[in-house]
Amino acid sequence: MKEKQFIKWENTLKKGKRNFILVNGIVSWGIPMFVIMTFFVNKPEEGNMSVVLICINALIWTLGGLAFGFFTWSASERMYKKELARRESA
């Protein structure tokens, strides 16, 4: 882990896990994926889009964003702890 990444992650840690998952998982990944997959890939102008289907897609992509944020947090925290241990032993 480079110094810049290390410092950035320390700042991210201060903001907390919940904030990270909300911003990086749901807002930055889940919502864009919902919009792209629901309105561009499925092409609602073909008449196959209902309010129920839109709500189901919103739920699925929100949960996907939650999972993405959680796993990204976990992987980043693991790398940070490994780097922290390396620095402390050096």
Backbone as JSON, one array per atom type, in Angstrom:
{
  "sequence": "MKEKQFIKWENTLKKGKRNFILVNGIVSWGIPMFVIMTFFVNKPEEGNMSVVLICINALIWTLGGLAFGFFTWSASERMYKKELARRESA",
  "N": [[0.86, -1.17, 0.0], [0.62, 2.13, -0.92], [1.91, 5.26, 0.38], [0.14, 7.43, 0.03], [-2.31, 6.11, -0.35], [-2.49, 4.84, 2.11], [-2.75, 6.98, 3.94], [-5.11, 8.1, 2.95], [-6.9, 6.01, 3.49], [-6.81, 6.0, 6.28], [-8.09, 8.41, 6.8], [-10.59, 7.77, 5.77], [-11.34, 5.76, 7.53], [-11.84, 7.27, 9.81], [-14.23, 8.48, 9.19], [-15.99, 6.4, 9.24], [-17.5, 3.1, 8.99], [-20.23, 2.81, 8.26], [-20.78, 5.2, 6.86], [-18.97, 4.9, 4.73], [-19.98, 2.61, 3.42], [-22.52, 3.53, 2.71], [-21.92, 5.79, 1.03], [-19.88, 4.87, -0.85], [-20.79, 2.35, -1.57], [-23.73, 2.2, -1.87], [-24.6, 4.78, -2.92], [-22.59, 5.47, -4.84], [-22.28, 3.15, -6.35], [-24.53, 1.33, -6.27], [-26.88, 2.92, -6.94], [-26.17, 4.11, -9.51], [-25.9, 1.67, -10.97], [-28.5, 0.67, -10.76], [-29.94, 2.6, -12.24], [-28.72, 2.38, -14.81], [-29.06, -0.4, -15.44], [-31.83, -0.72, -15.18], [-33.11, 1.26, -16.75], [-31.69, 1.59, -19.14], [-30.56, -0.84, -20.07], [-32.74, -2.63, -19.88], [-34.62, -1.26, -21.36], [-37.22, 0.55, -21.07], [-39.05, 1.66, -22.86], [-40.06, -0.3, -24.43], [-42.33, -1.21, -23.33], [-42.39, -3.09, -21.3], [-42.0, -2.4, -18.68], [-42.87, -1.93, -15.35], [-44.21, -0.27, -12.42], [-43.88, -1.89, -10.2], [-41.81, -3.6, -11.04], [-39.76, -1.73, -11.33], [-39.46, -0.95, -8.65], [-38.65, -3.39, -7.52], [-36.21, -3.73, -8.86], [-34.88, -1.48, -7.82], [-34.65, -2.2, -5.12], [-33.08, -4.54, -5.34], [-30.66, -3.52, -6.49], [-29.94, -1.69, -4.56], [-29.43, -3.36, -2.37], [-27.36, -4.78, -3.57], [-25.47, -2.72, -3.81], [-25.04, -2.24, -1.12], [-23.83, -4.67, -0.35], [-21.57, -4.55, -2.05], [-20.28, -2.26, -1.02], [-19.77, -3.16, 1.6], [-18.04, -5.38, 1.19], [-15.95, -4.12, -0.15], [-15.09, -2.36, 1.85], [-14.23, -4.27, 3.76], [-12.12, -5.59, 2.39], [-10.37, -3.43, 1.95], [-9.83, -2.64, 4.56], [-8.52, -4.91, 5.51], [-6.18, -4.84, 3.92], [-5.12, -2.43, 4.87], [-4.64, -3.02, 7.61], [-2.74, -5.02, 7.32], [-0.67, -3.56, 6.13], [-0.22, -1.71, 8.18], [0.72, -3.39, 10.23], [3.07, -4.24, 8.99], [4.48, -1.83, 8.86], [4.78, -1.26, 11.57], [6.42, -3.31, 12.4], [8.73, -2.75, 11.12]],
  "CA": [[0.0, 0.0, 0.0], [1.42, 3.35, -1.01], [1.7, 6.23, 1.46], [-1.06, 8.21, -0.26], [-3.44, 5.23, -0.09], [-2.51, 4.61, 3.55], [-3.3, 8.19, 4.56], [-6.51, 8.21, 2.51], [-7.7, 5.03, 4.22], [-6.92, 6.47, 7.66], [-9.16, 9.43, 6.8], [-11.84, 7.05, 5.54], [-11.67, 5.08, 8.79], [-12.38, 8.26, 10.74], [-15.63, 8.75, 8.81], [-16.76, 5.24, 9.68], [-17.92, 2.04, 8.08], [-21.57, 3.08, 7.75], [-20.65, 6.26, 5.86], [-18.29, 4.33, 3.57], [-20.91, 1.72, 2.71], [-23.57, 4.37, 2.12], [-21.4, 6.62, -0.07], [-19.17, 4.11, -1.88], [-21.55, 1.19, -1.99], [-25.09, 2.45, -2.35], [-24.71, 5.98, -3.75], [-21.65, 5.49, -5.97], [-22.34, 1.94, -7.15], [-25.89, 0.79, -6.36], [-27.8, 3.79, -7.68], [-25.85, 4.12, -10.95], [-26.21, 0.37, -11.56], [-29.96, 0.61, -10.86], [-30.37, 3.44, -13.37], [-28.23, 1.8, -16.07], [-29.66, -1.7, -15.72], [-33.29, -0.63, -15.24], [-33.64, 2.15, -17.78], [-30.96, 1.53, -20.4], [-30.42, -2.22, -20.52], [-34.07, -3.23, -20.03], [-35.36, -0.43, -22.31], [-38.63, 0.66, -20.67], [-39.93, 2.09, -23.95], [-40.64, -1.47, -25.07], [-43.6, -1.49, -22.67], [-42.29, -4.18, -20.34], [-41.56, -1.84, -17.39], [-43.96, -1.54, -14.45], [-43.76, 0.34, -11.16], [-43.43, -3.0, -9.35], [-40.5, -4.02, -11.54], [-38.81, -0.66, -10.98], [-39.23, -1.06, -7.2], [-37.85, -4.6, -7.3], [-34.85, -3.41, -9.3], [-34.3, -0.54, -6.85], [-34.29, -2.98, -3.94], [-31.96, -5.43, -5.69], [-29.42, -2.76, -6.68], [-29.58, -1.11, -3.26], [-28.78, -4.44, -1.62], [-26.09, -5.03, -4.24], [-24.57, -1.64, -3.41], [-24.71, -2.5, 0.28], [-22.85, -5.76, -0.36], [-20.35, -4.03, -2.68], [-19.64, -1.38, -0.04], [-19.28, -3.96, 2.72], [-16.87, -6.17, 0.78], [-14.87, -3.18, -0.43], [-14.6, -1.94, 3.17], [-13.52, -5.39, 4.37], [-10.86, -5.79, 1.68], [-9.51, -2.27, 2.2], [-9.41, -2.68, 5.96], [-7.53, -5.99, 5.59], [-4.93, -4.32, 3.36], [-4.63, -1.4, 5.78], [-4.1, -3.67, 8.8], [-1.51, -5.7, 6.9], [0.34, -2.51, 5.96], [0.06, -1.16, 9.5], [1.58, -4.37, 10.9], [4.37, -4.19, 8.32], [5.15, -0.59, 9.26], [5.12, -1.34, 12.99], [7.53, -4.25, 12.58], [9.93, -2.24, 10.43]],
  "C": [[0.9, 1.23, 0.0], [1.02, 4.32, 0.1], [0.4, 7.01, 1.26], [-2.32, 7.38, 0.04], [-3.62, 5.0, 1.41], [-3.16, 5.78, 4.27], [-4.78, 8.35, 4.21], [-7.39, 7.23, 3.29], [-7.84, 5.42, 5.69], [-8.01, 7.53, 7.78], [-10.53, 8.79, 6.61], [-12.29, 6.35, 6.82], [-12.31, 6.04, 9.79], [-13.85, 8.56, 10.45], [-16.55, 7.59, 9.15], [-17.22, 4.32, 8.57], [-19.28, 2.34, 7.45], [-21.54, 4.13, 6.64], [-20.01, 5.72, 4.58], [-19.25, 3.48, 2.75], [-22.01, 2.53, 2.03], [-23.06, 5.12, 0.89], [-20.8, 5.78, -1.19], [-19.94, 2.9, -2.4], [-22.87, 1.55, -2.63], [-25.15, 3.63, -3.32], [-23.83, 5.9, -4.99], [-21.72, 4.25, -6.85], [-23.78, 1.45, -7.35], [-26.84, 1.62, -7.19], [-27.45, 3.88, -9.16], [-26.17, 2.79, -11.64], [-27.72, 0.2, -11.73], [-30.43, 1.38, -12.09], [-29.97, 2.8, -14.7], [-28.98, 0.52, -16.4], [-31.18, -1.61, -15.89], [-33.76, 0.15, -16.46], [-32.9, 2.1, -19.11], [-30.85, 0.11, -20.93], [-31.79, -2.84, -20.78], [-35.0, -2.44, -20.96], [-36.85, -0.35, -21.99], [-39.57, 1.08, -21.79], [-40.55, 0.91, -24.71], [-41.93, -1.92, -24.38], [-43.56, -2.59, -21.63], [-41.9, -3.7, -18.94], [-42.79, -1.43, -16.58], [-43.36, -0.92, -13.19], [-43.22, -0.74, -10.22], [-42.03, -3.46, -9.76], [-39.42, -2.99, -11.21], [-38.46, -0.74, -9.49], [-38.38, -2.28, -6.86], [-36.4, -4.35, -7.7], [-34.16, -2.46, -8.33], [-33.85, -1.28, -5.6], [-33.07, -3.86, -4.22], [-30.66, -4.65, -5.79], [-29.0, -2.04, -5.42], [-28.88, -2.16, -2.41], [-27.43, -4.81, -2.24], [-25.05, -3.98, -3.87], [-24.13, -1.79, -1.97], [-23.64, -3.59, 0.38], [-21.52, -5.29, -0.95], [-19.58, -3.15, -1.7], [-19.04, -2.15, 1.11], [-18.02, -4.73, 2.34], [-15.68, -5.29, 0.43], [-14.25, -2.68, 0.86], [-13.73, -3.04, 3.78], [-12.16, -5.61, 3.72], [-9.88, -4.65, 1.95], [-8.99, -2.27, 3.63], [-8.36, -3.77, 6.18], [-6.18, -5.51, 5.07], [-4.31, -3.29, 4.28], [-3.98, -2.04, 7.01], [-2.8, -4.4, 8.49], [-0.38, -4.69, 6.76], [0.73, -1.9, 7.3], [0.99, -2.09, 10.28], [2.98, -4.36, 10.3], [5.16, -2.97, 8.77], [5.58, -0.64, 10.73], [6.29, -2.27, 13.24], [8.82, -3.76, 11.95], [10.73, -1.3, 11.28]]
}
